[in-house]
Amino acid sequence: MTRPVVVGVDGSPQSRAAAEWGAREAARRGLPLHLVHAWINEPLYAPPVPDEPASRQLLEDHEGEVADRHPGLTITTALLPEMATAGLVEQAAGAELLVLGTRGHGPVMGFLLGSVGLPVITHSSRPVVLVRTSGTDQEPADQVPGNGGEGDEIVVGLKDLGQPAATLLEFAFTSASARGAAVRAVRAWGAPSLFGANPPENLEGDERDRHLDLETRHAEELVTVLAPWRQRYPGVPVIEHLRYGNAAEVLLDATAGQAALVVTGRRVRRPLLAMRAGPVTHAAVHHARPPVAVVPHED
């Protein structure tokens, strides 16, 4: 069964940017595009008064805009008679990936349809891509004039090098192959809270040797985990990005160059009191300029 690229739209500039990004990605992968809109709002204090005709018109407007810009793309639509979070999670289950829009930069951001984005990320069984735009621009942030156009790297953050890494790398290499991009595999090592943001320079003797041995071991592990993907995708350039420091900071630094997409993970089963998406994913979602793909994985 061919899974479509699903985009949640709400009429905002951010959702239009998400629809444009989703259309490009669907075209790259040879997949259909499916636009959805949940027409029952998230209630706060009182039941909402839905307006189905207006919602249908909104969906038709989005479809027409995308069709005009991508005439060869297969586009379908669905009006979801339910609340956005539940509807989007349900639609994501049958999707290759789900695309949502986000607003602006900074430590606090809104997501498409208010606070819907984060719950969707943490409950979706499929990858969710968050596409940012600037101000009222309706282009993805990496397409706004002055930003230099799309980058040519898929940046993927790797922590656990077992099955989680395989899941993230499969998504990263598939995305890179579809757009002719490189994969930058990012891994942080060390304990920056002990020595500061940079590797310690005043280590001596055995302590320095242990430090160098640890760096060498992490480098060898990264080479090993990437080896089968290099063989599987010989046409995709691979960049090993191993840095000492905090994992979130290292990943964000790696996205500052030529990143077209940032790929990070979310554990499907987390401890009861743990963050639902993890600190590195939270940092990427809130601060990375390029679109961010959050890929669920098993431990």
Beta strands, then each sheet from edge to edge (+ up, - down):
strand 1: 5-8
strand 2: 33-40
strand 3: 75-83
strand 4: 97-103
strand 5: 128-133
strand 6: 153-157
strand 7: 182-189
strand 8: 238-244
strand 9: 259-267
strand 10: 292-297
sheet 1: 3+ 2+ 1+ 4+ 5+ 10- 9- 6- 7- 8-
end
